[in-house]
Amino acid sequence: MRLVYGSAFAVALALFVPSITRAQAPAQPADGAVAVKDGGIFAKGWAGKIDAQEEKGGQVLNNSKLSEKSGVLMVETGPAVTYWNPANKATGNYTVKATFNEAKYMGRMDHPHPYGLVIGGNDLGTATQSLFYCAAYGDGTFIARGFGPAPFQMGGRRPTANAAIHKAAGKNAPVSQEIAIQVKADAVDCIINGTVVGTFPKAELVGEGKLKSTDGVYGIRFAHNTEATVTGLTMTKQ
């Protein structure tokens, strides 16, 4: 009988101790947006809109920050956000490009988040906005996505690796990417550091639930909890 009681006590203790351990273990940080102090838009003529999912989570545009100094755009996010100047419009065949400099890779998070260019922006700032973006990560991958107005994917479901995309040496190390989107007669190219990393037929980009057109406003887009500068944002006609 003593052996039975001892075994029962050991089993109970084994079940109880993990419960204590779990209860005392610190909670893991959620991958949620962390509001930026003194946020807002401080670049003349620019506007912005955070993602619908961020809005549902209680985030607001002023939880991210866009500023400009001597032609350099400086972005620090909280929630994922698209920024644009309504005067920046492109039609027909064109190329939009800019250089993104992340001084401290993953400086606001423990895993990489992307940033890049937006083209084909229509009804921006509304619930029915449509746009397409190509964005790079500092780990050598990129994504191509859109809103039409619901999100839609181009390319793979996960970020795609390409040797042309620069990789940071490690957390808090600098990394830069020159990103371009080229709109041609029948396709759109995503170009990073001079290499075409993705080509998307217009027939798959424009239509019901996707882009209204590849004509429209161009701008920049940053995922949540990122910080980088943007230089040389320009558009050239083909």
Secondary structure, 3 states (H helix, E strand, C coil): CHHHHHHHHHHHHHHHHHHHHHHHCCCCCCCCCCCCCCCEEECCCCEEEECHHHHHCCCCHHHCEEEEECCEEEEECCCCEEEEEEEEEECCCEEEEEEEEECCCCCCCCCCCCEEEEEEEECCCCCCCEEEEEEECCECEEEEEEECCCEEEECCCCCEECCCCCECCCCCCCEEEEEEEEECCCEEEEEECCEEEEEEEHHHHECCCCECCCCEEEEEEECCCCEEEEEEEEEEEC
